[in-house]
Amino acid sequence: MAGGVPAGRPGARTTLVDAATLGLHDRVERACTGDAPPSTDEIDWAFWGACHGGRQSCAGYLWARGARLNRVPPWEHRTALDAAVRRGATELVGWLRARGAVTAAELDPRPPDATA
C-alpha cells in the first residue's frame, strides 16, 4: 500500500492512516514525501484518523497537503470534526471549526429515517 512506512518490527508496516492516528508526524511526512505519494483518499482518511486520535499537528500537516475537512468515511458516518469532538480534543475542534469544518449532521440535517 502506498504510504506504508516500516514500523519497529521487521516486516511490520505502519500505514499513513495509522501514523496520523498515532501522531507519528515524522512517518506522516515521510509517507507524503516519498517516491509513491499518497492518493487523495489516503490523505483524507489519514486526516480523519489524525482528528480521531486528537493529533492536531498531523491534522494540520495533512490539511496543508489538501485533506478535505468534511469528508465522511465509508466506515462511519462522522466527519473529522465529529471524530475530534468524540475524542474530547477541544483545541483541535476549535482549529477545525475555524477552517470551516462541520459535523455530519450539519452536512445532512435530515433524520436517518427521513425520505426524500
N, C-alpha and C positions, 0 to 999 in steps of 0.2 A: 504494500500500500504506500502510495506517495506520502511523504511527510513522516514516515516511521523513523524514529531515532533510537539507536541502541540504548537499552536500559542498563542496569547494573549487572545483570547475569548474562553469560554467554547465550546467544540465541534469542534473548528476550528483546522485545521491541516495544517502544512507547509511541503510540500514535500521536499526531498533532492534537487531537481532542483530549487524549489522556494528559499530555504535557500541559495543555492550557488549563484543564480542570484542576490539576495538582499545583498549578502556579510555577511550573518549571520554565521560567522565562527564557533561559539560555537555550533550552531544547526547542521551544516555540520559535525563537529567532533562527536557529539552525535549520529547522524544518521549512521555514518560509524563505530562506535564502539559499537553500541547497540547489543541487543540479536539477531536481524534479520538484518545481514549486507546487504547492498545494492547489487544488481546484477551488473554485468559488464555494462549492458546497463544503469542502473541508474547512475553509476559513470561517464560513458561517457557523458550522457546527462546533468548531473549536472556540469561537467567540461565545456561543451559547454555553459551552462547557465551562469556560472561564467565569462566566456570570453565575452559573450553577455552583461553582466552587468558591465564589466570592473573591476571585482573583482579578482585582482591578487593573493591575499592571499588565497582565496578559490580555485582558479585555481591551484595554486602550491600544496596545500594540496591534491587535487583530483588527480593531475598528479602523485604525490608521491604514491598514492594508486592504480595506474595502469590505469588512464584515457588515452585513445588513442587520440593523438594530432590531427590527420587528419580525424577523423570520420565525415561523413556528415549525419546529422539527417534526418529522413523521412519527416519532416515538412518544410524544407528549404534547398536548395542546396548551403549551405555555411559551411565551416569548422569553427572551433573555432577561427582561425586566421581571417577569413573573418568577423566574428561577432565582434571581438575586433577592427578591422580596422574601421568598420562601427560605432562603439561606440566612436571612437576617443581616445582609450586607448593606447597611444603611448608607454608608458613603458611596458605595457603588450604585445603589438605587438612585441617589441624587445625581450622580455623574451621568447615568443612563437617561434619566428624565431631562437633564439639561441639554441632551443631544437629540431629544425628540422620541425617546423610547416610550412605548405604550404596552399595556397588558394585552393578553389575548382577548379578554372580554371587551376591551376598548376597540380592538380591531374588528370584532364581530359581536356587537352587543346583544344579538338575539339569544334567547334561551336555547339550550341544546335541542329541545323538542319542538321548537317553532318551525313551521313550514313556510315556505316562500309563497 
